[in-house]
Amino acid sequence: MDPIIQTKNLVHEYKGGVQALKGVDVSILPNDLISIIGQNGSGKTTLVRHFNGLLKPTEGSVVIDGEETTTKSVGYLSQKVGYVFQNPNHQIFSSTVMDELKVGPKNFKFSEEKTKERIEYVVNLLNLGKILDKHPMTLDYTRKKLVTIASVLAYAPKVMILDEPTGGLDEDGRRLLRKILSLLHEQGNTVVMISHDMDFVAENTDRVIVMAEGKVLLDSQIANVFSETEILEKAWIEPPQITLLGLDVDPEKRIFLSVGDFVSHYKNRSSQKII
């Protein structure tokens, strides 16, 4: 299977000589559900902004769905790679939620029938029916964030990039986000998340790329990543609390990714002293 996103020896240098990426090689396959983690300044956001052409390589290459990004516009690449910004206030610019949802389909010249179909789909998916006439900037933070996700889902890109998607979300919002990720994955889409929320990463992604100082330190399946404690320390990342508990109390050092995993494992072993 050919990668839908591939970088080779990707270097990006900002004005002033700051090198944010230092020869990054990444290959992301169709239907990957992947998180990119690392501290601020590790290069995560710089990397993913190459995926839809917001940034272009200083050196190396970025290929999206078989095409070099250097020869394509942001508008062209954005139809394939949807980007949901960390701060919804940086993405919203329409005067009603309905108008915000129409932006993508209109820009990509969807038919009236297809536009209606896609908007009805995202409205039902994210329970937005009661706020379609409201100004997005008057909504609470969770609803703003859901509107920005819906506005990208409305034009059905092959790849969804979510920058810190859980930031500021209430529990209802987190549940909806889990539902969206699961649905996108079932439908064959590729999802790339940037996140500091290790609990959400552990429970909702399959593969993780660990970055630090503009380089990839580790690229592996989720359980493998959280077992590499030395590499995580180099990246200043702490695994989920339940993972740390499992490593501390389980004789076989199993990697637990959720409280449910932990409880399920031990519920039939109540006589065993684990603490």
Buried (B, 14 or more C-beta within 10 A) or exposed (E): EEBBBBBBEBBBBEEEEEBBBBBBEBBBBBBBBBBBBBEEBBBBBBBBBBBBBBBEBEBBBBBBBEEEBEEBEBEBBBBBBBBBBBBBEEBBEBEBBBBBBBBBBEEBEBEEEBBEEBBEBBBEBBEBEEBBEBBBEEBEBBBBBBBBBBBBBBBBBBBBBBBBBBBBBEEEBBEBBBEBBEEBBEEEBBBBBBBBBBBBBBBBBBBBBBBBBBBBBBBBEBBEBBBBBEBBEBBEBEBBEBBBBBBEBBEEEBBBBBBEBBEEBBEEEEEEEBE
